[in-house]
Amino acid sequence: MTIQTVSGLRRLQRRVDRRRCAAARVISAMQSGEALKKHFTSQGPVYTLTNGKPVSHDVAAVVTADIQVIPVNDGLFPGTPQTWRWAE
């Protein structure tokens, strides 16, 4: 077990803060009517908003975990949503 250094903890906190801010921007766009979409490419899943702005996988995981973001079951298989919307 290693002991965390102050600089290591600051670096980790900055990364978490960047992810939270990005998630807040995506949720704000979703409150304005945008939807989060998941597309599959040869490199893996890609998340975008309906206005075309890309969303990173980490930020999409934070956004979809929000209780007011609901999945729209439009995926190929049951239980695999590809679209999420803001519920008021």
Secondary structure, 3 states (H helix, E strand, C coil): CCCCCHHHHHHHHHHHHHHHHHHHHHHHHHHCCCCEEEEEECCEEEEEECCCCEECHHHHHHHHCCCCEEEECCCCCCCCCCEEEECC
